[in-house]
Every structure is written in structure tokens, then in C-alpha cells.
Amino acid sequence: MPGAELIGREELMEIQDLFGKERVNLYRYGPGNYKTREFEAMFAEVMGVKYAHAVSSGTAAIHCALAGAGIGPGDEVIITAWTFIAPVEAISALGAIPVPVEIDETFHLDPLAVERALSSKTKAVVAIPMWAPPQMDELSALCDRHGLVLIEDAAQALGASYRGRKLGTIGQVGSFSFDAGKTLHTGEGGMVITDDRDIYDRVAEFSDHGHMHLAGLARGKDPRRAKGLNYRMSELTAAVGIAQLRKMECILERSKANKRRIKEGLADLAGLTFRSFTDEDGAQGDTLIFSLEKRELALRFEQELLARGFGTKILPEALDWHFAGVWGHLLQQYDRYRDCDLESLWPETGMKLRRSICLNIPVLMDDAAIDELVSAVRSVALNVLGA
Ligand SMILES: Cc1ncc(COP(=O)(O)O)c(C=O)c1O
């Protein structure tokens, strides 16, 4: 929970600054307001993009990103079978069809699987970086070749990069979350970034009931060209975001250093395979994933970690919210998924996820905390694997 660990005085000072104004207005389009705009401008500068638009959550952010990219009814959108459910919900909410595909050794979109899933209705590919970069060169080239939009739902991966390029800036549009488990934490919140003026305008409109925000027009007279919802970020949230963003470098540096030391401390353990990377230096420090030989071993590993006071992050404890193979409630509305055993559609992904452990790496770890986690994992490995 990186950003959440560092919430403190600086966030309070930003809120006090907001309340110190002559006229306090927590509504982002209120007169004299500036915190949301300031947060967006800072975020765009940090990411090196032309436009950033703040919204109320990471779910809202990917919903707006998809809508801004022109995704609509009947479009097929390719995505990984391993993701938090939100982008699949957003695709579905737009009347589009989510097409999950298998993951590769890095736990991200497998370009070959994407190629196999293409159809005449495919409109976009959503890359979901899980704290590390997917095969972005291959995915970009594939999207260019087939005239598809590449969208990055980088909710989990703010601060990660791929061969020197920040994740979220490689596709035509990128989205982020600021919920309690993410690099930055604002209570709830999200951001959409792009260099494309038309996408930016459409994102801003979709997040605000379709308001076109035309200069010189009263809000009540603002016209619409497309439908939208209310996904506005409040000034209060943006105030927290500004203070959090100033802490991002420190968050990334510390969590990456912690992860490096923990991984080194476990490197010699037999029977435990760390996930591969396209660019390990570009990965965030938030998590460390390794796989065991069988699902039963992963379940025992989790139990023994819990008994020593350490949890896991998503794998395996929240797998049900991160694997398309168990989302009948959502996917079985579509003909293509109605009468089938969903789990059997993504066997590689299901197997990889069920055999894996994802350790949470906090930002605030001193030497003793790092040693404690390393020795807990080593002692569990000895019990479960005899390693
Ligand atoms: C890939 C992805 N997209 C979207 C979200 C949703 O973010 P939020 O919880 O801010 O709505 C998450 C949350 O974990 C996520 O992992």
C-alpha cells in the first residue's frame, strides 16, 4: 500500500491550503478552483504528456479512457485473463465485448494470444501492467499493424517503465488508480493521460455528463455531442493527490530497494521460480511474484505465511477478483461465453495464477522488517518445499 503508508502532514497542509481560500469550493468546476487543475498539470508534467484528466476512481479512469478512445457497442476489446475486474466491467458498461486472452511468462498480455483473438470487430487492446511492463514493443507494433487502439490500464503500475518509457504513455491513452493499494493514494481517485487532444476532450466530456466545457459559455448552456456520467474528482481529493505526487519518487525508490533486497534474500531457494520480466529495472517495487510447482503447494505456502503474520497480495488470496475464468456473472451475458466452462478458456493463465504467490512489499521497511519477511518466507519454503 505504497502511497497510503505515507499519508500525513503534507496532505493535511494541502487540504488546509484549500480551506484557507476566501471562498471554499470543493466542486472541481466551482469558481476560483485550482487544486484539480494543479494536480492534473503536475501529473502531466511528471509523466511527460500533454494532457491529464483527474477522475473519481481508477474504474472511472479506464471507463473514460475506453470511451475517449471511441469504444462502443459491439466493439471487441482484447484484454488479459489476469486483471482486476474493473476494466472488464468498463468494457461491458460501454456495450463492448471483453475478449480476455492468456498471459505470458511475465504475467501480461501474450502478443501471440492477442493475434489469435483478433476479429473484424476488434477495436482495441488493453494492456494491464501488473507492477511491471508487458511486451509493449510487440503490442504497439501489433496494434499499428491492425489499426487498433492501444490502451494502457496502468492502475497498478504508476511509476513503472518499459525501456525508459513511462507506462501509461506508450499507448494512445493511459489510466491510473489512486485507491488504497496503489502507488499514490487519495482515498479514491484516478487519472487519464494522453497526447491526443481529441481523446482528452472526449475523456473530459465523458467524465462530466457530456459537458463540452466550451470557453465563455455558462455551464448550464454547455452543449453535448456524446453521453457521459459523473466521474468528477473533487478539490479535496486533488489536494491530497498533489501532496502524494510530490512523494512519488521517494515511494518508488524505497519500495524498489526493499524488493531488490528481499529478492536477493530468496534467490537461492530451490522450487521457487520468480516471474520473468521484459524490463526488470522498469518494474515497480510494490510486489514480488514467484511460482511453485503445484497449486496445492501455493495454498500451503499462503497458509504458512499467514500463520507467521504475513499476507499475500492478490495471489492467491484475491484471485477470484483477478481472473476471468471465474467471472460467469459478467461474461455469460455474451453468446461466446454463455455455455462454456470459462476456466477452460484460459488454462495457462489459470494454472500460472493458482501456482503463484505474490508478496506485498511495503515502502516503510527497515532492515529488521526486511530480514523478518525474508526469514518467514525461507522458513515456509523449508516446510512446504523442503528447500
Ligand atoms: C487494472 C485495474 N484497473 C482499474 C482498477 C480500479 O481502480 P479503483 O479501485 O481506483 O476503481 C484497478 C484496481 O485495482 C486495477 O487493478
PDBQT file of the ligand as one rigid body, heavy atoms in Angstrom, charges set to zero:
ROOT
HETATM    1  C1  LIG A 401      -6.068  -2.795 -13.747  1.00  0.00    +0.000 C 
HETATM    2  C2  LIG A 401      -7.004  -2.044 -12.839  1.00  0.00    +0.000 A 
HETATM    3  N1  LIG A 401      -7.889  -1.192 -13.371  1.00  0.00    +0.000 NA
HETATM    4  C3  LIG A 401      -8.740  -0.493 -12.596  1.00  0.00    +0.000 A 
HETATM    5  C4  LIG A 401      -8.723  -0.630 -11.220  1.00  0.00    +0.000 A 
HETATM    6  C5  LIG A 401      -9.762   0.080 -10.418  1.00  0.00    +0.000 C 
HETATM    7  O1  LIG A 401      -9.253   1.113  -9.634  1.00  0.00    +0.000 OA
HETATM    8  P1  LIG A 401     -10.177   1.738  -8.477  1.00  0.00    +0.000 P 
HETATM    9  O2  LIG A 401     -10.139   0.800  -7.324  1.00  0.00    +0.000 OA
HETATM   10  O3  LIG A 401      -9.492   3.036  -8.175  1.00  0.00    +0.000 OA
HETATM   11  O4  LIG A 401     -11.518   1.944  -9.041  1.00  0.00    +0.000 OA
HETATM   12  C6  LIG A 401      -7.822  -1.487 -10.615  1.00  0.00    +0.000 A 
HETATM   13  C7  LIG A 401      -7.793  -1.673  -9.166  1.00  0.00    +0.000 C 
HETATM   14  O5  LIG A 401      -7.073  -2.449  -8.619  1.00  0.00    +0.000 OA
HETATM   15  C8  LIG A 401      -6.930  -2.230 -11.458  1.00  0.00    +0.000 A 
HETATM   16  O6  LIG A 401      -6.066  -3.097 -10.961  1.00  0.00    +0.000 OA
ENDROOT
TORSDOF 0
